[in-house]
């Protein structure tokens, strides 16, 4: 891998696996949060984790959509 290049190629295969794993972790956190006492430290920690998983998913899906867009544009050119 050439680290001197200013633009690194996005690998959608890695993104797919990361998205799947984040969805699994988010589901596990949501289940655990349902079992935690409301307003307990565990409940709030899990709420924060679920929000972070959502942000990570948003980032990965945006990168994935951008890569798909560039692939379509490049094919049309």
Residue, then its C-alpha position, 0 to 999 in steps of 0.5 A: x500500500x502506498x501511504x504517500x498517495x493523498x487519496x486512498x481507495x475505499x474498499x467496499x468489501x471491508x466496509x460491508x464487513x464493518x457495517x455488518x459487525x456494527x449492526x451486530x454490536x448495535x443490536x447487542x447493545x440495544x438488547x442489553x440496554x433493554x435489560x438495564x435499569x433506566x437511568x443507571x450508568x449502564x443504561x446511559x453507557x449503552x445509549x452512548x454506544x448505540x449513538x456511536x454505532x449509528x454515527x459509524x454506520x452513517x459514515x460507512x454508508x456515506x463512503x460506500x455511496x460515494x464510491x458507488x457514485x464514482x464507479x457509475x460516473x467513471x463507467x459513463x465517461 
